[in-house]
């Protein structure tokens, strides 16, 4: 059954960015084989971290049910979150060695990133879908997916050689181009910060290599800016009216007027807020607050936000005293949490494929650190 889990994982991480039946089949196989392994090996961790995460999921359900009588609607709205929670619990409980992670997760992810770039070019230049260079429902979500992939792949450069290293470097190269072509400002800034943290704090590569890589990032950004108008338009948009502030203002007033500070206005209810008093010439309703932490506060109240922040703090506490700072999974957690915090400032990141990817990578990294600690 472990082989089924591994090969299904490889298929999942290769197909996750694409809207195909293969992705959903792989996901089902991963979850079913993972549950079987956990039951057989009795490896589920009934610790505070898992309990807090489950508590957060249950709290969001309760919050939604209090404001909506339709259980089916609430469950449908929460399906992404529960898939993400399930992915975290399974990959934290099913131990994978470093070679398995490299072969069945990192390599498929790198190859998928290369394919993803050319799929985007095909949509943009062949299909002339000029405003939709992405495969998800949203440009920013696609860019966040790429930054998360980058954060997990980067540390593996230190332990691979020859052909595998070239595959990972090629994958990283196309991830960088994908993020720049997607023209998500938050993702571009986050990408540069991730590179700076890794190369100037964690990596032992030579100073010359660091300068060359930094130069490549700068040159690639300039070249894409010259030949790709959307990126230039996004840069210019920095000077336009910051609509997100108005969206946050509408959410805050709705939360305060609800007088239910403990549970908020209810899961998935932000889209019912009328934004016209706050933003002129804009959509009457919008589905996202464009800030994960603020959205949790508005929809799920202080309790929901408290549970989620506690979950993140517990992750930090689990690795902060880890002695071997050279461990690649220690580095991956730092990069992943940095990416999550930065991208969550302007987007809702606990949904869709990028949310699942982030939580699975966090679970894998935690599992590695915990296993090594138990062996000490």
C-alpha positions as CSV (number, residue, x, y, z in Angstrom):
1,X,0.0,0.0,0.0
2,X,3.0,2.3,0.6
3,X,3.8,2.1,-3.1
4,X,0.3,3.1,-4.0
5,X,0.6,6.1,-1.8
6,X,4.0,7.1,-3.3
7,X,3.0,6.7,-7.0
8,X,-0.3,8.4,-6.4
9,X,1.6,11.3,-4.7
10,X,3.8,11.6,-7.7
11,X,0.8,11.7,-10.0
12,X,-0.9,14.2,-7.7
13,X,2.0,16.7,-7.5
14,X,2.4,16.5,-11.3
15,X,-1.3,17.0,-12.1
16,X,-2.3,19.3,-9.3
17,X,-2.2,22.6,-11.3
18,X,-4.3,21.2,-14.1
19,X,-8.1,20.8,-14.4
20,X,-8.1,17.2,-15.3
21,X,-9.7,14.0,-13.9
22,X,-6.2,12.7,-13.3
23,X,-5.7,15.1,-10.4
24,X,-8.9,14.1,-8.6
25,X,-8.2,10.4,-9.1
26,X,-4.7,10.8,-7.7
27,X,-6.1,12.8,-4.7
28,X,-8.6,10.0,-3.9
29,X,-5.9,7.3,-4.1
30,X,-3.6,9.3,-1.9
31,X,-6.2,9.9,0.7
32,X,-7.5,6.3,0.7
33,X,-4.0,4.7,0.8
34,X,-2.9,7.2,3.4
35,X,-5.7,6.4,5.7
36,X,-5.1,2.7,5.3
37,X,-1.4,3.1,6.2
38,X,-2.2,5.3,9.2
39,X,-4.7,2.8,10.5
40,X,-2.4,-0.1,9.9
41,X,0.6,1.5,11.5
42,X,-1.4,3.5,14.1
43,X,0.7,6.5,13.2
44,X,-1.9,9.3,13.6
45,X,-0.6,12.0,16.0
46,X,-3.2,13.0,18.5
47,X,-1.3,16.0,19.6
48,X,-2.2,19.6,20.3
49,X,-1.2,20.7,16.7
50,X,-3.6,18.4,15.0
51,X,-6.3,19.0,17.5
52,X,-6.1,22.8,17.0
53,X,-6.3,22.4,13.3
54,X,-9.3,20.1,13.5
55,X,-10.8,22.6,16.0
56,X,-10.3,25.4,13.5
57,X,-12.1,23.4,10.8
58,X,-15.0,22.6,13.2
59,X,-15.3,26.2,14.3
60,X,-15.7,27.4,10.7
61,X,-18.5,24.8,10.2
62,X,-20.3,26.0,13.3
63,X,-19.8,29.6,12.3
64,X,-21.3,28.9,8.9
65,X,-24.3,26.9,10.3
66,X,-25.2,29.7,12.7
67,X,-25.9,32.0,9.8
68,X,-27.1,29.5,7.2
69,X,-29.8,26.9,7.7
70,X,-28.5,24.9,4.7
71,X,-26.0,22.3,5.8
72,X,-25.3,21.4,2.2
73,X,-24.3,24.9,1.3
74,X,-22.0,25.2,4.3
75,X,-20.3,21.9,3.6
76,X,-19.8,22.8,-0.1
77,X,-18.2,26.2,0.9
78,X,-15.9,24.3,3.3
79,X,-14.8,21.5,1.0
80,X,-11.5,23.1,0.1
81,X,-10.6,23.7,3.8
82,X,-11.3,20.1,4.7
83,X,-9.3,18.7,1.8
84,X,-6.4,20.9,3.0
85,X,-6.8,19.7,6.6
86,X,-7.0,16.1,5.5
87,X,-3.9,16.5,3.3
88,X,-2.0,17.9,6.3
89,X,-3.0,15.1,8.7
90,X,-2.3,12.4,6.2
91,X,1.2,13.6,5.1
92,X,2.2,14.3,8.7
93,X,1.2,10.8,9.8
94,X,2.6,8.8,6.8
95,X,6.4,9.0,7.2
96,X,8.4,9.4,3.9
97,X,12.2,9.2,3.8
98,X,14.2,11.9,2.1
99,X,14.7,9.8,-1.1
100,X,10.9,9.2,-1.4
101,X,10.2,12.9,-1.0
102,X,12.7,13.8,-3.7
103,X,11.6,11.1,-6.1
104,X,7.8,11.1,-5.7
105,X,7.2,14.8,-4.7
106,X,10.0,17.2,-5.6
107,X,10.8,15.9,-9.0
108,X,7.2,15.6,-10.2
109,X,6.6,19.1,-8.9
110,X,9.6,20.5,-10.8
111,X,8.7,18.8,-14.0
112,X,5.1,19.9,-13.6
113,X,6.3,23.5,-13.2
114,X,8.1,23.3,-16.5
115,X,4.9,22.0,-18.3
116,X,2.8,24.6,-16.5
117,X,4.9,27.4,-18.0
118,X,4.5,26.2,-21.6
119,X,0.7,25.6,-21.0
120,X,0.5,29.2,-20.0
121,X,2.3,30.4,-23.1
122,X,0.0,28.3,-25.2
123,X,-3.0,29.9,-23.7
124,X,-1.6,33.4,-24.0
125,X,-0.1,33.3,-27.5
126,X,-2.0,30.5,-29.3
127,X,-5.4,30.8,-27.8
128,X,-5.0,34.6,-27.4
129,X,-6.4,34.4,-23.8
130,X,-4.4,37.6,-23.0
131,X,-5.9,38.3,-19.6
132,X,-5.8,34.7,-18.3
133,X,-2.2,33.4,-18.3
134,X,-2.9,30.8,-15.7
135,X,-4.6,27.4,-15.2
136,X,-6.5,28.2,-12.0
137,X,-9.5,30.5,-11.6
138,X,-7.3,33.4,-10.6
139,X,-4.0,34.8,-11.6
140,X,-2.8,35.5,-8.1
141,X,-3.7,32.0,-7.0
142,X,-1.6,30.5,-9.8
143,X,1.3,32.7,-8.8
144,X,1.0,31.8,-5.1
145,X,1.1,28.1,-6.2
146,X,4.4,28.8,-8.0
147,X,5.9,30.6,-5.0
148,X,5.0,27.7,-2.7
149,X,6.6,25.3,-5.1
150,X,9.7,27.4,-5.2
151,X,9.9,27.6,-1.4
152,X,9.9,23.8,-1.1
153,X,12.2,22.9,-4.0
154,X,15.0,25.4,-3.2
155,X,16.5,23.6,-0.2
156,X,16.8,20.4,-2.1
157,X,19.5,21.9,-4.4
158,X,21.9,21.2,-1.5
159,X,21.5,17.4,-1.5
160,X,21.2,16.5,-5.2
161,X,23.8,16.2,-7.9
162,X,24.2,15.8,-11.6
163,X,21.0,15.2,-13.6
164,X,18.6,15.7,-10.8
165,X,20.1,19.0,-9.8
166,X,19.8,20.2,-13.4
167,X,16.1,19.2,-13.4
168,X,15.5,21.1,-10.2
169,X,17.3,24.1,-11.5
170,X,15.3,24.0,-14.7
171,X,12.1,23.8,-12.7
172,X,13.1,26.8,-10.6
173,X,14.0,28.7,-13.8
174,X,10.5,28.2,-15.2
175,X,8.9,28.9,-11.9
176,X,10.5,32.3,-11.9
177,X,9.4,33.0,-15.4
178,X,5.9,31.8,-14.6
179,X,5.6,34.1,-11.6
180,X,6.8,37.1,-13.7
181,X,4.4,36.3,-16.6
182,X,1.5,35.9,-14.2
183,X,2.4,39.5,-13.1
184,X,1.1,39.1,-9.5
185,X,2.8,41.9,-7.6
186,X,2.6,40.1,-4.2
187,X,4.0,36.9,-5.7
188,X,6.9,38.7,-7.4
189,X,7.9,40.5,-4.2
190,X,7.5,37.3,-2.2
191,X,9.7,35.4,-4.7
192,X,12.5,37.9,-4.4
193,X,12.3,37.8,-0.6
194,X,12.4,34.0,-0.6
195,X,15.5,34.0,-2.8
196,X,17.2,36.5,-0.6
197,X,16.4,34.6,2.6
198,X,17.6,31.3,1.1
199,X,20.8,32.5,-0.7
200,X,22.0,35.0,1.8
201,X,21.0,33.3,5.1
202,X,20.6,29.5,4.5
203,X,22.7,28.6,1.4
204,X,26.4,27.9,1.5
205,X,26.9,28.6,-2.2
206,X,29.7,30.9,-3.2
207,X,29.4,34.7,-3.3
208,X,29.9,34.6,-7.1
209,X,27.0,32.3,-7.5
210,X,24.8,34.4,-5.3
211,X,25.6,37.5,-7.4
212,X,24.9,35.6,-10.7
213,X,21.6,34.3,-9.4
214,X,20.6,37.7,-8.2
215,X,21.6,39.2,-11.5
216,X,19.5,36.6,-13.4
217,X,16.5,37.5,-11.3
218,X,16.9,41.2,-12.1
219,X,17.6,40.6,-15.8
220,X,14.7,38.2,-16.2
221,X,12.3,40.7,-14.5
222,X,13.4,43.5,-16.9
223,X,13.2,41.3,-20.0
224,X,9.7,40.1,-19.1
225,X,8.7,43.7,-18.4
226,X,9.8,44.8,-21.8
227,X,8.1,42.0,-23.8
228,X,5.0,41.4,-21.6
229,X,2.7,44.3,-21.3
230,X,0.6,42.9,-18.4
231,X,3.6,43.2,-16.0
232,X,4.1,46.8,-16.9
233,X,0.4,47.5,-16.3
234,X,0.5,45.8,-12.9
235,X,3.5,47.9,-11.9
236,X,1.7,51.1,-13.0
237,X,-1.3,50.0,-11.0
238,X,0.7,50.6,-7.8
239,X,-0.3,54.2,-8.1
240,X,-4.0,53.6,-8.6
241,X,-6.7,53.6,-5.9
242,X,-6.0,50.8,-3.4
243,X,-9.3,48.9,-3.6
244,X,-8.3,46.4,-1.1
245,X,-8.3,49.0,1.7
246,X,-12.0,49.7,0.9
247,X,-12.7,46.0,0.8
248,X,-11.1,45.6,4.3
249,X,-13.1,48.6,5.5
250,X,-16.4,47.1,4.4
251,X,-15.5,43.8,6.0
252,X,-14.5,45.5,9.3
253,X,-17.8,47.5,9.5
254,X,-19.8,44.4,8.7
255,X,-18.0,42.4,11.5
256,X,-18.5,45.2,14.0
257,X,-22.2,45.7,13.1
258,X,-22.8,41.9,13.5
259,X,-21.9,42.3,17.2
260,X,-20.8,38.6,17.2
261,X,-17.1,39.2,17.7
262,X,-16.6,35.6,18.9
263,X,-17.8,33.7,15.7
264,X,-17.9,36.5,13.1
265,X,-20.5,37.0,10.4
266,X,-20.4,33.4,9.3
267,X,-18.3,31.3,6.9
268,X,-18.6,32.3,3.3
269,X,-20.8,35.2,4.1
270,X,-18.4,38.0,3.1
271,X,-19.7,37.8,-0.5
272,X,-23.1,39.0,0.8
273,X,-21.6,42.3,1.9
274,X,-22.6,45.3,-0.3
275,X,-19.5,47.1,-1.3
276,X,-21.0,50.0,-3.2
277,X,-21.0,52.4,-0.1
278,X,-17.2,51.8,0.1
279,X,-16.1,51.4,-3.5
280,X,-17.6,53.4,-6.4
281,X,-17.7,51.8,-9.9
282,X,-17.0,48.4,-8.5
283,X,-18.8,45.1,-8.2
284,X,-21.7,45.1,-5.7
285,X,-20.4,42.0,-4.1
286,X,-17.0,40.2,-3.9
287,X,-16.2,36.8,-2.7
288,X,-12.8,37.5,-1.0
289,X,-11.5,39.9,1.6
290,X,-8.1,39.7,-0.1
291,X,-6.4,39.1,3.3
292,X,-6.5,35.6,4.8
293,X,-6.2,36.7,8.5
294,X,-8.7,39.5,8.1
295,X,-11.1,37.2,6.3
296,X,-10.9,34.6,9.1
297,X,-11.6,37.4,11.7
298,X,-14.6,38.8,9.8
299,X,-16.2,35.5,8.9
300,X,-15.2,33.3,11.9
301,X,-14.5,35.8,14.6
302,X,-11.8,36.1,17.3
303,X,-12.2,32.4,18.0
304,X,-11.5,31.3,14.4
305,X,-8.5,33.7,14.0
306,X,-7.2,32.6,17.4
307,X,-7.3,29.0,16.5
308,X,-5.6,29.5,13.2
309,X,-2.8,31.7,14.6
310,X,-2.3,29.2,17.4
311,X,-1.8,26.5,14.8
312,X,0.9,28.5,13.1
313,X,2.5,29.4,16.4
314,X,2.6,25.7,17.4
315,X,4.4,24.9,14.1
316,X,7.0,27.6,14.9
317,X,7.4,26.2,18.4
318,X,8.0,22.7,17.1
319,X,11.0,23.7,15.0
320,X,12.5,26.7,16.7
321,X,14.5,24.7,19.1
322,X,15.7,22.2,16.5
323,X,19.4,22.0,16.7
324,X,20.4,21.2,13.1
325,X,19.7,24.5,11.3
326,X,21.4,22.9,8.3
327,X,18.5,20.5,7.8
328,X,16.7,21.2,4.5
329,X,13.3,20.7,6.1
330,X,14.0,23.3,8.7
331,X,14.8,25.7,5.9
332,X,11.7,24.6,3.9
333,X,9.4,25.4,6.9
334,X,11.0,28.9,7.3
335,X,10.5,29.6,3.5
336,X,7.0,28.2,3.5
337,X,5.8,30.1,6.5
338,X,7.3,33.3,5.1
339,X,5.6,32.7,1.8
340,X,2.3,32.0,3.6
341,X,2.4,35.2,5.7
342,X,3.4,37.5,2.8
343,X,0.9,36.1,0.2
344,X,-1.9,36.0,2.8
345,X,-1.6,39.8,3.3
346,X,-3.4,40.4,-0.1
347,X,-5.0,37.1,-0.9
348,X,-7.1,34.3,0.7
349,X,-4.7,31.4,0.7
350,X,-6.6,28.6,2.5
351,X,-8.4,27.4,-0.6
352,X,-7.8,25.5,-3.8
353,X,-4.6,23.8,-4.9
354,X,-2.2,26.3,-3.4
355,X,-3.7,25.8,0.0
356,X,-3.4,22.1,-0.3
357,X,0.2,22.3,-1.6
358,X,1.3,24.6,1.3
359,X,-0.2,22.4,4.1
360,X,1.1,19.1,2.6
361,X,4.6,20.6,2.4
362,X,4.4,21.9,6.0
363,X,3.2,18.4,7.1
364,X,6.1,16.7,5.3
365,X,8.7,19.0,6.7
366,X,7.3,18.7,10.2
367,X,7.2,14.9,9.9
368,X,10.9,14.9,8.9
369,X,12.0,17.1,11.8
370,X,9.9,15.1,14.3
371,X,11.2,11.8,13.1
372,X,14.8,12.9,13.4
373,X,14.2,14.3,16.8
374,X,12.7,11.0,18.0
375,X,15.8,9.2,16.7
376,X,18.2,11.4,18.7
